[in-house]
Amino acid sequence: MAICEKCGKKTTFGQSRSHSMRATKRQFKPNLQKVTVFENGRMVRKTLCTRCIRTLTKSTK
């Protein structure tokens, strides 16, 4: 499923605008990655957005 397990970020919708300002629907998808995280004394595989992965690595340093 396309949702971050930590922050809940998911696909949002908007509009593409051409040169003539004609609107067509489009999707903005988050950059989700499958990572293995050490949680509660065990290794757990989670789907996280890259922003959450960055903050996790900053907090462990």
ChimeraX commands (.cxc) that place a marker at each C-alpha (Angstrom):
marker #1 position 0.00,0.00,0.00 radius 0.5
marker #1 position 1.33,3.46,-0.88 radius 0.5
marker #1 position 1.41,4.97,2.60 radius 0.5
marker #1 position 4.24,5.75,5.01 radius 0.5
marker #1 position 3.94,3.67,8.19 radius 0.5
marker #1 position 5.42,6.42,10.39 radius 0.5
marker #1 position 3.92,9.74,9.24 radius 0.5
marker #1 position 0.99,8.54,7.13 radius 0.5
marker #1 position 2.07,10.34,3.97 radius 0.5
marker #1 position 0.16,9.07,0.93 radius 0.5
marker #1 position -0.73,9.93,-2.64 radius 0.5
marker #1 position -2.28,13.37,-3.09 radius 0.5
marker #1 position -4.07,14.73,-6.12 radius 0.5
marker #1 position -3.77,17.98,-8.03 radius 0.5
marker #1 position -3.75,19.39,-11.52 radius 0.5
marker #1 position -1.18,19.67,-14.28 radius 0.5
marker #1 position -1.32,22.98,-16.11 radius 0.5
marker #1 position -0.34,23.28,-19.76 radius 0.5
marker #1 position 0.92,26.47,-21.41 radius 0.5
marker #1 position -2.69,27.42,-22.19 radius 0.5
marker #1 position -3.57,26.81,-18.49 radius 0.5
marker #1 position -5.75,23.82,-19.35 radius 0.5
marker #1 position -6.09,21.63,-16.23 radius 0.5
marker #1 position -5.72,17.86,-16.21 radius 0.5
marker #1 position -5.77,15.67,-13.11 radius 0.5
marker #1 position -2.52,14.19,-11.82 radius 0.5
marker #1 position -1.09,12.39,-8.78 radius 0.5
marker #1 position 1.72,13.36,-6.44 radius 0.5
marker #1 position 3.20,10.10,-5.10 radius 0.5
marker #1 position 5.48,10.03,-2.04 radius 0.5
marker #1 position 8.97,8.54,-2.34 radius 0.5
marker #1 position 8.42,5.34,-0.33 radius 0.5
marker #1 position 11.18,2.82,0.37 radius 0.5
marker #1 position 11.19,-0.55,2.13 radius 0.5
marker #1 position 13.73,-0.41,4.96 radius 0.5
marker #1 position 14.70,-2.66,7.85 radius 0.5
marker #1 position 14.45,-0.78,11.16 radius 0.5
marker #1 position 15.54,-1.82,14.65 radius 0.5
marker #1 position 12.37,-1.46,16.77 radius 0.5
marker #1 position 11.66,-2.78,20.30 radius 0.5
marker #1 position 14.73,-5.03,20.23 radius 0.5
marker #1 position 13.97,-6.62,16.84 radius 0.5
marker #1 position 14.53,-5.94,13.19 radius 0.5
marker #1 position 11.28,-4.96,11.45 radius 0.5
marker #1 position 10.71,-4.29,7.74 radius 0.5
marker #1 position 8.70,-1.11,7.15 radius 0.5
marker #1 position 7.62,1.07,4.25 radius 0.5
marker #1 position 8.78,4.62,5.02 radius 0.5
marker #1 position 9.03,7.86,3.09 radius 0.5
marker #1 position 12.52,9.21,2.52 radius 0.5
marker #1 position 11.91,12.14,4.91 radius 0.5
marker #1 position 11.19,9.70,7.77 radius 0.5
marker #1 position 14.27,7.63,6.85 radius 0.5
marker #1 position 16.40,10.79,7.06 radius 0.5
marker #1 position 15.05,11.75,10.47 radius 0.5
marker #1 position 15.60,8.21,11.77 radius 0.5
marker #1 position 19.25,8.26,10.70 radius 0.5
marker #1 position 19.73,11.71,12.27 radius 0.5
marker #1 position 18.31,10.54,15.61 radius 0.5
marker #1 position 20.56,7.46,15.76 radius 0.5
marker #1 position 23.79,9.48,15.31 radius 0.5
marker link #1:1,2 radius 0.2
marker link #1:2,3 radius 0.2
marker link #1:3,4 radius 0.2
marker link #1:4,5 radius 0.2
marker link #1:5,6 radius 0.2
marker link #1:6,7 radius 0.2
marker link #1:7,8 radius 0.2
marker link #1:8,9 radius 0.2
marker link #1:9,10 radius 0.2
marker link #1:10,11 radius 0.2
marker link #1:11,12 radius 0.2
marker link #1:12,13 radius 0.2
marker link #1:13,14 radius 0.2
marker link #1:14,15 radius 0.2
marker link #1:15,16 radius 0.2
marker link #1:16,17 radius 0.2
marker link #1:17,18 radius 0.2
marker link #1:18,19 radius 0.2
marker link #1:19,20 radius 0.2
marker link #1:20,21 radius 0.2
marker link #1:21,22 radius 0.2
marker link #1:22,23 radius 0.2
marker link #1:23,24 radius 0.2
marker link #1:24,25 radius 0.2
marker link #1:25,26 radius 0.2
marker link #1:26,27 radius 0.2
marker link #1:27,28 radius 0.2
marker link #1:28,29 radius 0.2
marker link #1:29,30 radius 0.2
marker link #1:30,31 radius 0.2
marker link #1:31,32 radius 0.2
marker link #1:32,33 radius 0.2
marker link #1:33,34 radius 0.2
marker link #1:34,35 radius 0.2
marker link #1:35,36 radius 0.2
marker link #1:36,37 radius 0.2
marker link #1:37,38 radius 0.2
marker link #1:38,39 radius 0.2
marker link #1:39,40 radius 0.2
marker link #1:40,41 radius 0.2
marker link #1:41,42 radius 0.2
marker link #1:42,43 radius 0.2
marker link #1:43,44 radius 0.2
marker link #1:44,45 radius 0.2
marker link #1:45,46 radius 0.2
marker link #1:46,47 radius 0.2
marker link #1:47,48 radius 0.2
marker link #1:48,49 radius 0.2
marker link #1:49,50 radius 0.2
marker link #1:50,51 radius 0.2
marker link #1:51,52 radius 0.2
marker link #1:52,53 radius 0.2
marker link #1:53,54 radius 0.2
marker link #1:54,55 radius 0.2
marker link #1:55,56 radius 0.2
marker link #1:56,57 radius 0.2
marker link #1:57,58 radius 0.2
marker link #1:58,59 radius 0.2
marker link #1:59,60 radius 0.2
marker link #1:60,61 radius 0.2
view
